[in-house]
Structure formats: C-alpha cells, structure tokens
Amino acid sequence: MTTTEALIAAADAHSAPTYHPLPVVIARADGAWMTDVEGRRYLDFLAGYSALNFGHGHPRLVAAAKAQLERVTLTSRAFHHDRFAAFCTELAELCGMEMVLPMNTGSEAVETAVKTARKWGYRVKGVPAEMAKVVVAGGNFHGRTTTVISFSTDPAARADFGPYTPGFEIVPYGDLTAMRAAVTENTVAVLLEPIQGESGVVVPPQGYLAGVRELTRERGVLFVADEIQSGLGRTGRTFACEHEGVVPDVYLLGKALGGGVLPVSAVVAGADVLGVFRPGEHGSTFGGNPLACAVGLEVIAMLRTGEFQERAAELGDLLHRRLAEIAGSGRVTAVRGRGLWAGVDVDPGVGSGRVVSERLMERGVLVKDTHGATVRIAPPLVVEEEDLEWGIEQLWGVLSA
Ligand SMILES: Cc1ncc(COP(=O)(O)O)c(C=O)c1O
C-alpha cells in the first residue's frame, strides 16, 4: 500500500463520509501549487472554493498570523482587544458601510443575516410578529446549517434533514418578474449570491442585480448579497455586485476574508440595520477573535492595493478567451463565469465532471466537479500567467483525449 492509499483508507475508516475527495493527499502548498505526500506537485484550480484567493502561505498573511500568534489569539467578546476596532472600522470602510458583525464560517454569516433581517423587519419595518419572510433564489448555496438548507433546492443538501425552518420563499434565479411577485409587505430581505458559485458559476442576466436593488429599495426590503464566494477579488472587482454598479444593504463575507489561514466571516451593513441588536441577542465565542482580526486586517490591506482585483480581471480575460476556444470544440456544452472564475459544463459524451477532475489530477491540476457535469475553475488570484495557460492546456488535453 502506498502512503497515499494508507492515509485515504484511514480517513475513510474514521471520518464521516460527507465528502468524496479526489484520491490525492496534500502535504504542503505554496502560492498556486500544492505538493502531495509522495512529492507530486499540482496546480490548485479550486483555491479552497475561493478561500485561497491570495494563494497558499502568502508571506503577508503568514507574517500577520505569526505576529498575532505570539501576542494574543483569543479573548472572547467578554473583553475588548486591540485589533477589534481596526478590523471592524476598516472592513466597514472597504464595504462602504458602517457596522460589522464578525462571525467565523460562511454559514454562520448567513444565519446571522437571517436573524438581522428578521429583527430589523420587526423592530424597524413593523412586520407583525412571526410573519417575516426572506426571498431567496433557486439553485442557491448559502451553507449547510439546518435553517440554511431549509431554503436550498438541492435534494442532496435537504433530504432527511427536516423539519425545515419556515419563513422563506424561493424564486427562480435571474427572474425579476418572479422576484417582484414574491416580495410582499412582510418580506424583510432578498438574499442572493450575485453569482451562484456552487450552482456552477452561474452569472445572472445583465440588469438582474440592478433590478433587485431597485425593487428592494422601492418596497423597503433589505438586499442581502452573499459575497462569501464571489467577493474579495475573485471576479476582478472587490465585490461581484460592482459589475452592475449595485451596492446592497448587507454584504456577507467569508472564505477569503480569513486569507486561507482560518475561518473569518462577517455581516457588514449600515448602523440602521446592524444597530438593531442588543447585548445578549447574538454572539460567537470565536467571532472577531484577535487572530482572525489580525489576518482579516492584512486581507483588507491587500485588497486596498487593488492589485488582486486587477490580476483577477486580466487573468480572467485570458481564462475566458481560452475557454471560449474550447467552447467551440463540441467537448463542452456551456462555459460561464466572470474574472478568474468559471464553470465548464462537460459534454456527457466526454465523461462526467468527476471523471474530468480525476484525469486532470493525473495531469497535475486539481479541480472539483459540481452538479455532475460541471467543472469549476477558480485558481488563486496569485497564479502565474504561464501556469494558468498550462492548466487550461491540461483541461483541453483531458477534454480532447
Ligand atoms: C455563497 C456561499 N455562501 C455561504 C457558504 C458557506 O460557507 P461555509 O462553508 O464557510 O459555512 C458558501 C460555501 O461554499 C458559499 O459559497
């Protein structure tokens, strides 16, 4: 048995089978490259579902984490600590908003947003008790907690996990007419991914986000943009909403906010929205801890340079030019995306998304399939141009074999 086989067998025996990873065991990583326990190198074309926008082990993030590790890592919110104010101030500023509610995972940020919208609905909008509704889109992915899967349309995410949390209305993604019909006087929020990541990097029709913005403003409803995967540089802008010149009422951030070092998430909004909370009504032992704030502050400083957004836009152009060539080959049925982020639907005659991912692994590129036929491409934004070209060549090699 090889080391890889032994480690996979042990993991299979002792971990709950909630994932179906590719048969590769990573031991170290640097930038856009990972190395397995046998010493083989792989180009990372997934970037931890965008948590690794800045690549593996970015020196600025590692230095920030190390410096903070030696000072103080956890105080709980029972006390103030000296990185908290700066983190909240600078993150609010990056978002053009006023207040931050820091959490840890993306799912927690979404849960927090649902609670925020409901409380805002009752206290500010005047929705009758227990009547608050949140409108969401079909095909969404907002996480795995019981409330969040209650408004998923993915049977795998939902089956056998009921009873579900009520208070959600699901409309087709990209359909403004359906959205307009679903919003009532008891609607407190519209919760959307500006680009649906897990659904296969689905970009809504041009004008959709602006239309949702107009509708929510008109009807006195919060527009909550889940930018946990789409935000922080991935699409060539800090936020995917910027592509339509839209500023939502609430941003949900996660993944890359923790620099690929630790889980850091946040709900960011105006004081009229997040100011509805009183002490004791929401919290988290780890949310806003000193280590998270130190890493998050470095992430914000890096985003402020604009360098990563620019890279994502430039390399994204190259990626989409290459994918457009592949799209004409008959080997794929659709290609979508924005910035350094793409979903490629593989023709069933070529093989499933899983088969393509396995063959790419054999050629030294790591991707993850989604929804059967789709391969998602999302390299770290620090990927070298020639590495990106090489990775796309490998994809073409697998598709055309
Ligand atoms: C848009 C979006 N929201 C929320 C989440 C949930 O984040 P987490 O896995 O950190 O709970 C994800 C994760 O993929 C996501 O893509």
The ligand as an ORCA input file, in Angstrom:
! r2SCAN-3c Opt
* xyz 0 1
  C     -22.089     31.723     -1.400
  C     -21.769     30.915     -0.186
  N     -22.373     31.208      0.984
  C     -22.118     30.510      2.093
  C     -21.238     29.442      2.089
  C     -20.994     28.660      3.350
  O     -19.733     28.895      3.845
  P     -19.071     27.912      4.926
  O     -18.751     26.650      4.216
  O     -17.839     28.647      5.383
  O     -20.065     27.722      6.011
  C     -20.612     29.093      0.900
  C     -19.679     27.949      0.846
  O     -19.338     27.419     -0.178
  C     -20.880     29.840     -0.268
  O     -20.306     29.542     -1.441
*
